[in-house]
Amino acid sequence: MWIIGLTALFAFPIGVGSALYLEEYLPKNWLTNLIQVNISNLAGVPSIVFGILGLGIFVNTLGFGRSILSGALTLALLILPVIIVSAQEAIKSVPKELKQGAYALGCTKWQMITGVLLPYAMPGILTGTILAIARALGETAPLLMVGAVTFIAYTPEGIFDSFTTLPMQIYSWTSRPKVDFHHIAAASIIVLLILLLGINSLAIYLRNRYQSRMSR
C-alpha cells in the first residue's frame, strides 16, 4: 500500500499535467510530434529497463537508497507514459464546441480547462490511470532492481524504510520447498487477484459515474 499510494501520488498529477501541456499549450510542430512518438514508445519499454533507470537515478545518484521512495518513483516512471497517452486521448475527445462556448462566455484558458475540459475528460483519465496503477501493482522486475527484499520482519514507518510487495512475497514463497509456503503463496495470489479485480471495478464505476453526470 505504501508503494502503490506513493506511485499514484507522483504519477497522476505529473501525467495529467503533461497531457494537458502537450494538448493545450505546446505548439503543434515537429518537436511536439517527436515528444509524442517517444512517449508512445516508452509505454512499450520492458519494465526491467525502468528498474535499471530507477537504480541509477533514485538509488545511486539521488541517494534515496533501496527504499519505499525509490520503488514508488520507479513505478511512477513505468506507468507515466500510459497515463499521459490515456489522458491525451480523453482530452482529445472533448468536443470543440464546449471549449469554444467557454471562451465565448468570457472564460480564460485556465477556467476553460478546470471548468469544462477536465470534468468532461475525467472518466477517460481516471480509467487509464487506475488501469496503469493496476499494472504497477503486479510488477516485480523493476522493484527487484531497486532493492525490494523477499522478507521483511517489520511494518515500514517511513518512505526511506526497506520494503517488499505482494508479488515479491509470492515469488519467494513459491520457490521454497516446504508445502506450507506454497499454500501461503496460493492464498496471496487470490488476495492479489481480488485487489486487481477491485481496482478494475473501481475504474468502471468511476467512468460510469462521471459519464452519467456529464450526460445530465
C-alpha positions as CSV (number, residue, x, y, z in Angstrom):
1,M,0.0,0.0,0.0
2,W,2.9,2.4,0.7
3,I,4.4,1.7,-2.8
4,I,1.1,2.0,-4.7
5,G,-0.1,5.0,-2.8
6,L,3.1,7.0,-3.5
7,T,3.2,5.8,-7.1
8,A,-0.3,7.2,-7.7
9,L,0.6,10.4,-5.8
10,F,3.6,11.0,-8.1
11,A,2.3,9.7,-11.4
12,F,-1.3,11.1,-11.6
13,P,-0.6,14.8,-11.3
14,I,2.5,14.7,-13.5
15,G,0.9,12.5,-16.1
16,V,-2.3,14.6,-16.4
17,G,-0.3,17.8,-16.3
18,S,1.9,16.6,-19.1
19,A,-1.0,15.6,-21.2
20,L,-2.7,19.0,-20.7
21,Y,0.6,20.8,-21.6
22,L,1.0,18.6,-24.8
23,E,-2.6,19.1,-25.9
24,E,-3.4,22.7,-24.9
25,Y,-0.2,24.6,-24.6
26,L,2.6,23.2,-26.6
27,P,2.6,24.3,-30.3
28,K,1.9,21.6,-32.9
29,N,5.2,21.2,-34.7
30,W,8.0,18.6,-35.3
31,L,9.2,18.8,-31.7
32,T,5.7,18.0,-30.4
33,N,5.5,15.0,-32.8
34,L,8.9,13.8,-31.6
35,I,7.9,14.0,-28.0
36,Q,4.7,12.2,-28.7
37,V,6.4,9.4,-30.5
38,N,8.9,9.0,-27.7
39,I,6.1,8.9,-25.1
40,S,4.3,6.2,-27.1
41,N,7.5,4.2,-27.4
42,L,8.2,4.4,-23.7
43,A,4.8,2.8,-23.0
44,G,6.2,-0.4,-24.6
45,V,9.6,-0.5,-23.0
46,P,10.2,-3.6,-20.8
47,S,9.7,-2.9,-17.1
48,I,13.2,-4.1,-16.2
49,V,14.6,-1.1,-18.1
50,F,12.8,1.2,-15.8
51,G,14.2,-0.8,-12.9
52,I,17.7,-0.1,-14.2
53,L,16.9,3.6,-14.6
54,G,15.5,3.7,-11.1
55,L,18.6,2.0,-9.7
56,G,20.9,4.5,-11.4
57,I,18.9,7.7,-10.7
58,F,17.0,7.2,-7.4
59,V,19.1,4.7,-5.6
60,N,22.6,5.8,-6.5
61,T,22.6,9.3,-7.9
62,L,19.9,10.9,-5.7
63,G,20.9,8.8,-2.7
64,F,17.4,7.6,-1.7
65,G,18.8,4.1,-1.2
66,R,16.8,0.8,-1.5
67,S,13.7,2.4,0.0
68,I,10.0,2.7,-0.5
69,L,10.6,6.1,-2.2
70,S,12.9,4.6,-4.8
71,G,10.4,1.9,-5.5
72,A,7.5,4.2,-5.8
73,L,9.3,6.7,-8.1
74,T,10.5,3.8,-10.3
75,L,6.9,2.5,-10.7
76,A,5.7,6.1,-11.3
77,L,8.2,6.3,-14.3
78,L,6.9,3.0,-15.5
79,I,3.2,4.0,-15.7
80,L,3.7,7.7,-16.6
81,P,3.6,7.0,-20.4
82,V,0.4,5.0,-20.1
83,I,-1.3,7.8,-18.0
84,I,-0.1,10.5,-20.4
85,V,-1.3,8.7,-23.5
86,S,-4.7,7.8,-22.0
87,A,-5.2,11.3,-20.6
88,Q,-4.3,12.8,-24.1
89,E,-6.9,10.6,-25.7
90,A,-9.5,11.6,-23.1
91,I,-8.7,15.3,-23.7
92,K,-9.0,15.0,-27.4
93,S,-12.5,13.5,-27.0
94,V,-13.8,16.8,-25.6
95,P,-16.0,18.5,-28.3
96,K,-14.5,21.7,-29.6
97,E,-17.9,23.3,-29.3
98,L,-17.7,23.0,-25.5
99,K,-14.3,24.8,-25.4
100,Q,-15.4,27.4,-27.8
101,G,-18.6,28.0,-25.8
102,A,-16.5,28.5,-22.6
103,Y,-14.3,31.1,-24.4
104,A,-17.5,32.8,-25.8
105,L,-18.7,33.2,-22.2
106,G,-15.5,35.0,-21.3
107,C,-13.6,32.2,-19.6
108,T,-9.8,32.3,-19.5
109,K,-7.9,29.3,-20.8
110,W,-7.3,28.0,-17.3
111,Q,-11.0,28.4,-16.4
112,M,-11.9,26.5,-19.6
113,I,-9.5,23.7,-18.6
114,T,-10.7,23.4,-15.0
115,G,-14.4,24.0,-15.6
116,V,-15.0,22.3,-18.9
117,L,-12.1,20.2,-20.2
118,L,-11.1,18.3,-17.2
119,P,-14.6,17.4,-15.9
120,Y,-15.6,16.1,-19.4
121,A,-12.3,14.1,-19.9
122,M,-12.2,12.8,-16.3
123,P,-13.8,9.4,-17.0
124,G,-11.2,8.5,-19.5
125,I,-8.4,10.0,-17.4
126,L,-9.4,8.0,-14.3
127,T,-9.9,4.8,-16.2
128,G,-6.5,5.0,-17.8
129,T,-4.8,5.9,-14.5
130,I,-6.4,3.2,-12.5
131,L,-5.6,0.5,-15.1
132,A,-2.0,1.8,-15.1
133,I,-1.8,1.5,-11.3
134,A,-3.2,-2.0,-11.6
135,R,-0.3,-2.8,-13.8
136,A,2.1,-1.4,-11.3
137,L,0.5,-3.5,-8.5
138,G,1.7,-6.7,-10.2
139,E,5.2,-5.6,-11.2
140,T,8.2,-7.4,-9.7
141,A,11.2,-6.9,-12.1
142,P,11.8,-3.1,-11.6
143,L,11.4,-3.5,-7.8
144,L,14.0,-6.2,-7.7
145,M,16.4,-3.8,-9.4
146,V,15.8,-1.0,-6.8
147,G,16.2,-3.4,-3.8
148,A,12.9,-4.9,-2.8
149,V,13.6,-7.6,-0.3
150,T,11.9,-11.1,-0.2
151,F,11.4,-11.0,3.6
152,I,10.8,-8.1,6.0
153,A,10.1,-8.5,9.7
154,Y,8.5,-5.2,10.5
155,T,6.0,-2.8,9.1
156,P,7.6,0.2,7.3
157,E,7.1,3.5,9.1
158,G,8.6,5.9,6.6
159,I,9.4,6.4,2.9
160,F,13.1,5.6,3.4
161,D,12.5,2.2,5.0
162,S,13.1,-1.1,3.3
163,F,10.1,-2.7,1.6
164,T,8.6,-5.7,-0.1
165,T,5.5,-6.2,-2.1
166,L,2.9,-9.0,-2.5
167,P,4.3,-10.2,-5.9
168,M,7.7,-10.4,-4.4
169,Q,6.4,-12.5,-1.5
170,I,4.6,-14.8,-3.9
171,Y,7.8,-15.3,-5.9
172,S,9.7,-16.0,-2.7
173,W,7.1,-18.5,-1.3
174,T,6.7,-20.5,-4.5
175,S,10.5,-21.0,-4.7
176,R,10.6,-22.7,-1.2
177,P,10.4,-26.5,-0.9
178,K,8.1,-26.6,2.1
179,V,4.4,-27.2,1.1
180,D,3.1,-24.8,3.6
181,F,4.8,-21.9,1.8
182,H,3.0,-23.0,-1.4
183,H,-0.3,-22.8,0.3
184,I,0.5,-19.3,1.6
185,A,1.6,-18.3,-2.0
186,A,-1.7,-19.6,-3.4
187,A,-3.7,-17.6,-0.8
188,S,-1.6,-14.5,-1.6
189,I,-2.3,-15.0,-5.3
190,I,-6.1,-14.9,-4.5
191,V,-5.6,-11.7,-2.5
192,L,-3.7,-10.1,-5.4
193,L,-6.4,-11.1,-7.9
194,I,-9.1,-9.7,-5.6
195,L,-7.2,-6.4,-5.4
196,L,-6.8,-6.3,-9.2
197,L,-10.4,-7.0,-9.8
198,G,-11.4,-4.4,-7.2
199,I,-9.2,-1.8,-8.9
200,N,-10.7,-2.6,-12.3
201,S,-14.2,-2.5,-10.9
202,L,-13.4,0.9,-9.4
203,A,-12.3,2.1,-12.8
204,I,-15.5,1.0,-14.4
205,Y,-17.6,2.6,-11.6
206,L,-15.8,5.9,-11.8
207,R,-16.1,6.0,-15.6
208,N,-19.9,5.3,-15.5
209,R,-20.5,7.8,-12.7
210,Y,-18.7,10.6,-14.4
211,Q,-20.3,9.8,-17.8
212,S,-23.8,9.8,-16.2
213,R,-23.1,13.1,-14.5
214,M,-21.9,14.7,-17.8
215,S,-25.0,13.4,-19.7
216,R,-27.4,15.3,-17.3
